[in-house]
Amino acid sequence: MPALYQIINVKVVTPDAILEDATVTVTDGVISHIAQGLENTSHPFIDAQGQYLLPGFIDLHCDAVEKGIEPRPGTFFPINVALYELDKNLASCGVTTMYHSLSFAENEVGVRSNLMASSVLRSINDMQDNFRIKTKVHTRFEVTDHAAVPVLKQFIGDNRIDLFSFMDHSPGQGQFKTISSFKEYFGPVYKKTDAEMNALITAKLQSRESESQHYLNELLSLCREHQVSVASHDDDTPEKISWLKERQISLSEFPINLETAQAAKYQGVKTLLGAPNIVRGSSQSKNLSAREAIAQGCGDILCSDYAPLTLVHAVFMLNHLGLKTLPEAVRMTSLNPALAIGMETQTGSITIGKDADLVLVANGEDFPRISRTFVKGQEVFRSC
């Protein structure tokens, strides 16, 4: 792309409004001017022909990398190949900043082992020059995995982690209220026998009852020391939200029920919901409907969870359903996540002085289609 160019004849979606028939000027990868109407066309330009211009999506939670590396149980592709190909796909989905979610959850399988997750993390760090989009690391700590603690301490201390979240997938609380619901989910996913599932459940419950809280406190303290953003996962009670608030943790991923989401709103803890939940109309795990949460005034951020393609569809669907104005829906995938992790001065909205992380979208009669994606002003995707 030229050092200076314009995008003309475009509907610019700002945090608060839609600017019709606008012109956006990009200079050296930064948004340098925004105006309504056609301005000086002596510069190189892209005629958007009335398409929407959105800020690029900031995806704080997505584990699509797991399927990229292990598309079938026990079948692995080289990590660098999977990351490179996924990067191209993410650009086509309008994602301009990705927080790859890596689970440190020993005793599960495949990519979620500490060894594999560590290898993926190192590859992400080492491949930065090969990526089209801004690529970050989100480590997910299973609190029953005590073996992960020294590994994560090292990564946090080396400043290799951009976002840290903690989760407890042991049955009896959180996402899995019963042992049967735990088995129904993990059995088919990980191809485990009933005996293997029982052994996994026993190990998780024993670990939870021992020193899990002590280890978690150590990691949270280290995150504060190194200024790593922290999130909690699958909170299921207002009491857990209060626990987060006491520790100045301001992000709750996928609250399990409306009561917890409402408690988060009341206490000023931002909540992250899944775009696939919006598009499908329900939770994969039969928990809180994201549409219901938003209808009740809860929910601040959308992530792709496991399906990056859903972000653009969720944004326009929220508007189509009357649950959000288009600027409000767009904020959930851009400015709100930027604010949550302290990136709002660099990206997250179409604002003069910010990086030109942009997505052109044609909103057809049936569904929206991304035509171009830009990261720091450079075109990283164009549709046919």
KEPA-740193 format. One line per field, with one value per residue (C-alpha): residue number from 1; residue in one letter; chain; x, y, z. Coordinates in nm, 3 decimals, m for minus. Example, Ala and Ser with C-alpha at 12.3 -4.5 7.8 and 13.67 -1.06 7.14 Angstrom:
REM residues 2
num	c(1; 2)
residuo	c(A; S)
cadena	c(A; A)
c1	c(1.230; 1.367)
c2	c(m0.450; m0.106)
c3	c(0.780; 0.714)
***
This chain:
REM residues 384
num	c(1; 2; 3; 4; 5; 6; 7; 8; 9; 10; 11; 12; 13; 14; 15; 16; 17; 18; 19; 20; 21; 22; 23; 24; 25; 26; 27; 28; 29; 30; 31; 32; 33; 34; 35; 36; 37; 38; 39; 40; 41; 42; 43; 44; 45; 46; 47; 48; 49; 50; 51; 52; 53; 54; 55; 56; 57; 58; 59; 60; 61; 62; 63; 64; 65; 66; 67; 68; 69; 70; 71; 72; 73; 74; 75; 76; 77; 78; 79; 80; 81; 82; 83; 84; 85; 86; 87; 88; 89; 90; 91; 92; 93; 94; 95; 96; 97; 98; 99; 100; 101; 102; 103; 104; 105; 106; 107; 108; 109; 110; 111; 112; 113; 114; 115; 116; 117; 118; 119; 120; 121; 122; 123; 124; 125; 126; 127; 128; 129; 130; 131; 132; 133; 134; 135; 136; 137; 138; 139; 140; 141; 142; 143; 144; 145; 146; 147; 148; 149; 150; 151; 152; 153; 154; 155; 156; 157; 158; 159; 160; 161; 162; 163; 164; 165; 166; 167; 168; 169; 170; 171; 172; 173; 174; 175; 176; 177; 178; 179; 180; 181; 182; 183; 184; 185; 186; 187; 188; 189; 190; 191; 192; 193; 194; 195; 196; 197; 198; 199; 200; 201; 202; 203; 204; 205; 206; 207; 208; 209; 210; 211; 212; 213; 214; 215; 216; 217; 218; 219; 220; 221; 222; 223; 224; 225; 226; 227; 228; 229; 230; 231; 232; 233; 234; 235; 236; 237; 238; 239; 240; 241; 242; 243; 244; 245; 246; 247; 248; 249; 250; 251; 252; 253; 254; 255; 256; 257; 258; 259; 260; 261; 262; 263; 264; 265; 266; 267; 268; 269; 270; 271; 272; 273; 274; 275; 276; 277; 278; 279; 280; 281; 282; 283; 284; 285; 286; 287; 288; 289; 290; 291; 292; 293; 294; 295; 296; 297; 298; 299; 300; 301; 302; 303; 304; 305; 306; 307; 308; 309; 310; 311; 312; 313; 314; 315; 316; 317; 318; 319; 320; 321; 322; 323; 324; 325; 326; 327; 328; 329; 330; 331; 332; 333; 334; 335; 336; 337; 338; 339; 340; 341; 342; 343; 344; 345; 346; 347; 348; 349; 350; 351; 352; 353; 354; 355; 356; 357; 358; 359; 360; 361; 362; 363; 364; 365; 366; 367; 368; 369; 370; 371; 372; 373; 374; 375; 376; 377; 378; 379; 380; 381; 382; 383; 384)
residuo	c(M; P; A; L; Y; Q; I; I; N; V; K; V; V; T; P; D; A; I; L; E; D; A; T; V; T; V; T; D; G; V; I; S; H; I; A; Q; G; L; E; N; T; S; H; P; F; I; D; A; Q; G; Q; Y; L; L; P; G; F; I; D; L; H; C; D; A; V; E; K; G; I; E; P; R; P; G; T; F; F; P; I; N; V; A; L; Y; E; L; D; K; N; L; A; S; C; G; V; T; T; M; Y; H; S; L; S; F; A; E; N; E; V; G; V; R; S; N; L; M; A; S; S; V; L; R; S; I; N; D; M; Q; D; N; F; R; I; K; T; K; V; H; T; R; F; E; V; T; D; H; A; A; V; P; V; L; K; Q; F; I; G; D; N; R; I; D; L; F; S; F; M; D; H; S; P; G; Q; G; Q; F; K; T; I; S; S; F; K; E; Y; F; G; P; V; Y; K; K; T; D; A; E; M; N; A; L; I; T; A; K; L; Q; S; R; E; S; E; S; Q; H; Y; L; N; E; L; L; S; L; C; R; E; H; Q; V; S; V; A; S; H; D; D; D; T; P; E; K; I; S; W; L; K; E; R; Q; I; S; L; S; E; F; P; I; N; L; E; T; A; Q; A; A; K; Y; Q; G; V; K; T; L; L; G; A; P; N; I; V; R; G; S; S; Q; S; K; N; L; S; A; R; E; A; I; A; Q; G; C; G; D; I; L; C; S; D; Y; A; P; L; T; L; V; H; A; V; F; M; L; N; H; L; G; L; K; T; L; P; E; A; V; R; M; T; S; L; N; P; A; L; A; I; G; M; E; T; Q; T; G; S; I; T; I; G; K; D; A; D; L; V; L; V; A; N; G; E; D; F; P; R; I; S; R; T; F; V; K; G; Q; E; V; F; R; S; C)
cadena	c(A; A; A; A; A; A; A; A; A; A; A; A; A; A; A; A; A; A; A; A; A; A; A; A; A; A; A; A; A; A; A; A; A; A; A; A; A; A; A; A; A; A; A; A; A; A; A; A; A; A; A; A; A; A; A; A; A; A; A; A; A; A; A; A; A; A; A; A; A; A; A; A; A; A; A; A; A; A; A; A; A; A; A; A; A; A; A; A; A; A; A; A; A; A; A; A; A; A; A; A; A; A; A; A; A; A; A; A; A; A; A; A; A; A; A; A; A; A; A; A; A; A; A; A; A; A; A; A; A; A; A; A; A; A; A; A; A; A; A; A; A; A; A; A; A; A; A; A; A; A; A; A; A; A; A; A; A; A; A; A; A; A; A; A; A; A; A; A; A; A; A; A; A; A; A; A; A; A; A; A; A; A; A; A; A; A; A; A; A; A; A; A; A; A; A; A; A; A; A; A; A; A; A; A; A; A; A; A; A; A; A; A; A; A; A; A; A; A; A; A; A; A; A; A; A; A; A; A; A; A; A; A; A; A; A; A; A; A; A; A; A; A; A; A; A; A; A; A; A; A; A; A; A; A; A; A; A; A; A; A; A; A; A; A; A; A; A; A; A; A; A; A; A; A; A; A; A; A; A; A; A; A; A; A; A; A; A; A; A; A; A; A; A; A; A; A; A; A; A; A; A; A; A; A; A; A; A; A; A; A; A; A; A; A; A; A; A; A; A; A; A; A; A; A; A; A; A; A; A; A; A; A; A; A; A; A; A; A; A; A; A; A; A; A; A; A; A; A; A; A; A; A; A; A; A; A; A; A; A; A; A; A; A; A; A; A; A; A; A; A; A; A; A; A; A; A; A; A; A; A; A; A; A; A)
c1	c(0.000; 0.117; 0.232; m0.073; m0.409; m0.779; m1.085; m1.374; m1.751; m1.764; m1.992; m1.757; m1.872; m1.737; m1.795; m2.107; m2.235; m2.223; m2.069; m2.234; m2.044; m1.719; m1.351; m1.079; m0.717; m0.437; m0.082; 0.210; m0.026; m0.215; m0.559; m0.472; m0.803; m1.177; m1.430; m1.780; m1.803; m1.541; m1.214; m0.892; m0.878; m0.531; m0.410; m0.437; m0.779; m1.003; m1.366; m1.564; m1.889; m2.098; m1.958; m1.918; m1.575; m1.531; m1.238; m1.057; m1.176; m0.978; m1.032; m0.938; m1.034; m1.006; m0.874; m0.907; m0.532; m0.600; m0.795; m0.539; m0.265; m0.474; m0.766; m0.848; m0.764; m0.402; m0.335; m0.092; 0.034; 0.359; 0.292; 0.449; 0.245; m0.080; m0.010; 0.083; m0.231; m0.457; m0.315; m0.439; m0.782; m0.804; m0.731; m1.017; m1.247; m1.164; m0.950; m0.664; m0.551; m0.567; m0.507; m0.441; m0.583; m0.347; m0.470; m0.225; m0.435; m0.229; m0.425; m0.638; m0.505; m0.334; m0.269; m0.384; m0.085; 0.177; 0.444; 0.240; 0.098; 0.451; 0.571; 0.286; 0.357; 0.724; 0.634; 0.397; 0.672; 0.928; 0.703; 0.597; 0.759; 0.561; 0.213; m0.019; m0.216; m0.118; m0.068; m0.073; m0.064; m0.350; m0.255; m0.538; m0.445; m0.648; m0.629; m0.615; m0.297; m0.028; 0.245; 0.178; 0.261; 0.643; 0.605; 0.367; 0.579; 0.870; 0.666; 0.515; 0.857; 0.999; 0.715; 0.595; 0.228; m0.017; m0.331; m0.369; m0.694; m0.774; m1.038; m1.169; m1.328; m1.364; m1.722; m1.957; m1.928; m1.863; m1.943; m2.005; m2.252; m2.268; m2.030; m2.258; m2.240; m1.859; m1.853; m2.098; m1.869; m1.518; m1.589; m1.666; m1.422; m1.123; m1.231; m1.187; m1.340; m1.562; m1.276; m1.041; m1.303; m1.346; m0.970; m0.959; m1.246; m1.080; m0.750; m0.920; m1.121; m0.819; m0.608; m0.883; m0.900; m0.525; m0.317; m0.495; m0.582; m0.227; m0.080; m0.339; m0.258; 0.111; 0.040; m0.198; 0.065; 0.323; 0.080; 0.032; 0.408; 0.454; 0.139; m0.027; m0.404; m0.607; m0.948; m1.159; m1.344; m1.690; m1.790; m2.112; m2.206; m2.222; m1.982; m1.716; m1.764; m1.713; m1.395; m1.270; m1.356; m1.165; m0.856; m0.899; m0.970; m1.198; m1.283; m1.512; m1.524; m1.849; m2.052; m2.258; m2.591; m2.775; m2.750; m2.370; m2.364; m2.588; m2.362; m2.065; m2.245; m2.339; m1.982; m1.811; m1.654; m1.659; m1.809; m1.696; m1.948; m1.906; m1.994; m2.088; m2.348; m2.499; m2.501; m2.639; m2.886; m2.777; m2.481; m2.295; m2.279; m2.646; m2.545; m2.629; m2.763; m2.553; m2.858; m3.051; m2.762; m2.741; m3.118; m3.092; m2.820; m2.527; m2.222; m1.944; m1.714; m1.757; m1.489; m1.486; m1.427; m1.356; m1.500; m1.343; m1.590; m1.872; m1.748; m1.874; m2.201; m2.262; m2.208; m2.462; m2.701; m2.715; m2.814; m3.064; m3.230; m3.263; m3.042; m2.774; m2.722; m2.450; m2.196; m2.278; m2.233; m1.908; m1.773; m1.808; m1.549; m1.316; m1.307; m1.440; m1.176; m0.911; m1.017; m1.019; m0.654; m0.517; m0.476; m0.730; m0.473; m0.331; m0.634; m0.999; m1.179; m1.165; m1.006; m0.739; m0.398; m0.480; m0.344; m0.536; m0.666; m0.973; m1.232; m1.446; m1.781; m2.055; m2.381; m2.586; m2.951; m2.865; m2.542; m2.238; m1.929; m1.580; m1.412; m1.083; m0.886; m0.606; m0.352; m0.158; m0.276; m0.142; m0.394; m0.377; m0.689; m0.894; m1.186; m1.217)
c2	c(0.000; 0.358; 0.560; 0.785; 0.674; 0.733; 0.514; 0.705; 0.660; 0.461; 0.432; 0.480; 0.313; 0.516; 0.428; 0.645; 0.696; 0.604; 0.865; 0.832; 0.895; 0.953; 0.966; 0.818; 0.909; 0.673; 0.802; 0.573; 0.313; 0.558; 0.716; 1.078; 1.234; 1.156; 1.366; 1.340; 1.380; 1.337; 1.518; 1.558; 1.261; 1.342; 1.081; 0.708; 0.589; 0.289; 0.341; 0.147; 0.190; 0.242; m0.043; m0.019; 0.056; m0.103; m0.103; m0.436; m0.703; m0.755; m1.118; m1.174; m1.542; m1.795; m2.149; m2.218; m2.274; m2.607; m2.743; m2.596; m2.802; m3.109; m3.128; m3.481; m3.646; m3.760; m3.613; m3.321; m3.073; m2.878; m2.584; m2.324; m2.441; m2.435; m2.086; m1.948; m2.082; m1.975; m1.624; m1.598; m1.721; m1.472; m1.184; m1.299; m1.293; m0.931; m1.010; m0.760; m0.847; m1.207; m1.338; m1.707; m1.896; m2.170; m2.405; m2.529; m2.822; m3.135; m3.461; m3.351; m3.435; m3.308; m2.937; m2.871; m3.040; m2.819; m2.936; m2.866; m2.535; m2.421; m2.512; m2.318; m2.015; m2.013; m2.048; m1.751; m1.542; m1.656; m1.611; m1.250; m1.133; m1.392; m1.289; m1.061; m0.956; m0.848; m1.173; m1.206; m1.485; m1.561; m1.835; m2.024; m2.181; m2.480; m2.433; m2.808; m2.833; m2.770; m2.885; m2.579; m2.331; m2.318; m2.313; m2.017; m1.836; m1.852; m1.725; m1.439; m1.347; m1.344; m1.115; m1.369; m1.353; m1.079; m1.204; m1.457; m1.627; m1.896; m2.163; m2.460; m2.726; m2.977; m3.103; m2.974; m2.601; m2.357; m2.487; m2.843; m2.851; m3.231; m3.519; m3.640; m3.305; m3.318; m3.668; m3.577; m3.295; m3.432; m3.796; m3.744; m3.453; m3.644; m3.999; m4.127; m4.439; m4.419; m4.550; m4.284; m4.017; m4.131; m4.115; m3.763; m3.649; m3.792; m3.620; m3.284; m3.299; m3.399; m3.118; m2.863; m2.957; m2.926; m2.615; m2.472; m2.141; m2.092; m2.146; m1.921; m1.639; m1.670; m1.641; m1.348; m1.166; m1.224; m1.097; m0.775; m0.735; m0.773; m0.580; m0.876; m0.840; m1.104; m1.262; m1.522; m1.797; m1.954; m1.760; m1.907; m1.706; m1.339; m1.435; m1.521; m1.179; m1.018; m1.226; m1.088; m0.732; m0.763; m0.863; m0.589; m0.843; m0.661; m0.921; m1.224; m1.466; m1.649; m1.601; m1.916; m1.757; m1.425; m1.370; m1.375; m1.153; m0.901; m0.906; m0.834; m0.537; m0.402; m0.436; m0.294; m0.621; m0.642; m0.958; m1.139; m1.339; m1.572; m1.464; m1.825; m1.810; m1.502; m1.657; m1.995; m1.840; m2.051; m2.173; m2.483; m2.591; m2.506; m2.217; m1.846; m1.731; m1.437; m1.288; m1.303; m1.149; m0.857; m0.813; m0.775; m0.511; m0.742; m0.824; m0.588; m0.780; m1.042; m1.299; m1.570; m1.845; m2.120; m1.979; m1.654; m1.641; m1.560; m1.216; m1.015; m1.210; m1.159; m0.784; m0.740; m0.992; m0.797; m0.492; m0.687; m0.832; m0.486; m0.574; m0.315; m0.024; m0.102; 0.127; m0.042; m0.390; m0.290; m0.157; m0.509; m0.642; m0.342; m0.054; m0.249; m0.525; m0.259; m0.079; m0.406; m0.477; m0.124; m0.093; 0.183; 0.451; 0.245; 0.068; m0.026; 0.257; 0.462; 0.763; 1.003; 0.900; 0.532; 0.243; 0.190; m0.154; m0.159; m0.392; m0.318; m0.499; m0.527; m0.595; m0.804; m0.899; m1.236; m1.181; m0.950; m1.017; m0.893; m0.755; m0.618; m0.616; m0.374; m0.390; m0.070; 0.046; m0.258; m0.470; m0.823; m0.966; m0.897; m1.108; m1.215)
c3	c(0.000; m0.062; 0.238; 0.198; 0.059; 0.113; 0.149; m0.006; m0.040; 0.282; 0.586; 0.881; 1.203; 1.493; 1.861; 1.866; 1.512; 1.144; 0.913; 0.572; 0.249; 0.438; 0.349; 0.569; 0.507; 0.611; 0.642; 0.731; 0.876; 1.097; 1.056; 0.978; 0.871; 0.873; 0.686; 0.544; 0.170; m0.098; m0.034; m0.233; m0.471; m0.604; m0.357; m0.427; m0.313; m0.260; m0.361; m0.101; m0.298; 0.012; 0.220; 0.597; 0.742; 1.085; 1.324; 1.307; 1.547; 1.867; 1.969; 2.332; 2.349; 2.068; 2.080; 1.706; 1.711; 1.884; 1.587; 1.352; 1.514; 1.603; 1.356; 1.472; 1.805; 1.798; 1.452; 1.468; 1.209; 1.250; 1.481; 1.252; 0.954; 1.153; 1.289; 0.947; 0.781; 1.068; 1.046; 0.686; 0.788; 1.074; 0.840; 0.615; 0.920; 1.000; 1.303; 1.328; 1.681; 1.800; 2.149; 2.083; 2.381; 2.500; 2.771; 3.031; 3.146; 3.208; 3.232; 2.940; 2.594; 2.285; 2.249; 2.606; 2.763; 2.924; 2.681; 2.369; 2.496; 2.579; 2.231; 2.071; 2.290; 2.192; 1.825; 1.845; 2.003; 1.744; 1.437; 1.492; 1.168; 0.970; 1.079; 0.886; 1.193; 1.544; 1.732; 2.110; 2.369; 2.608; 2.854; 3.023; 3.355; 3.471; 3.849; 3.907; 3.697; 3.957; 3.718; 3.502; 3.779; 3.736; 3.357; 3.369; 3.625; 3.384; 3.089; 3.292; 3.427; 3.074; 2.955; 2.700; 2.804; 2.707; 2.884; 3.166; 3.261; 3.513; 3.489; 3.683; 3.466; 3.748; 3.784; 4.051; 3.972; 3.690; 3.343; 3.461; 3.747; 3.750; 3.684; 3.404; 3.221; 3.249; 3.099; 2.823; 2.708; 2.755; 2.670; 2.299; 2.263; 2.394; 2.301; 2.657; 2.805; 3.112; 3.328; 3.190; 3.253; 3.613; 3.668; 3.519; 3.741; 4.053; 3.970; 3.912; 4.233; 4.441; 4.293; 4.353; 4.718; 4.780; 4.704; 4.400; 4.566; 4.690; 4.343; 4.181; 4.424; 4.338; 3.965; 4.011; 4.215; 3.941; 3.676; 3.871; 3.902; 3.526; 3.430; 3.260; 3.215; 3.401; 3.336; 3.513; 3.325; 3.368; 3.680; 3.814; 4.126; 4.232; 4.512; 4.254; 4.096; 4.437; 4.477; 4.144; 4.239; 4.567; 4.367; 4.106; 3.830; 3.589; 3.322; 3.349; 3.055; 2.979; 3.301; 3.340; 3.428; 3.415; 3.789; 3.768; 3.458; 3.634; 3.941; 3.715; 3.560; 3.904; 4.036; 3.727; 3.610; 3.229; 3.081; 2.768; 2.564; 2.268; 1.915; 1.823; 2.102; 1.934; 1.587; 1.702; 1.944; 2.238; 2.441; 2.326; 2.691; 2.761; 2.985; 2.951; 2.615; 2.499; 2.329; 2.656; 2.848; 2.605; 2.605; 2.983; 2.951; 3.029; 2.819; 2.716; 2.480; 2.208; 2.130; 1.867; 2.128; 1.871; 1.545; 1.414; 1.125; 1.369; 1.478; 1.181; 1.172; 1.545; 1.512; 1.234; 1.388; 1.715; 1.512; 1.299; 1.611; 1.764; 2.059; 1.976; 1.741; 1.490; 1.665; 1.998; 1.849; 1.680; 2.011; 2.155; 1.909; 1.901; 2.148; 2.447; 2.426; 2.363; 2.681; 2.877; 2.803; 2.781; 2.401; 2.347; 2.263; 1.974; 1.825; 1.875; 1.695; 1.377; 1.540; 1.418; 1.550; 1.595; 1.389; 1.067; 1.170; 0.949; 0.795; 0.490; 0.505; 0.244; 0.425; 0.185; 0.213; 0.364; 0.562; 0.579; 0.371; 0.451; 0.139; 0.279; 0.601; 0.690; 0.973; 1.037; 0.697; 0.510; 0.323; 0.467; 0.302; m0.011; m0.130; m0.492)
***
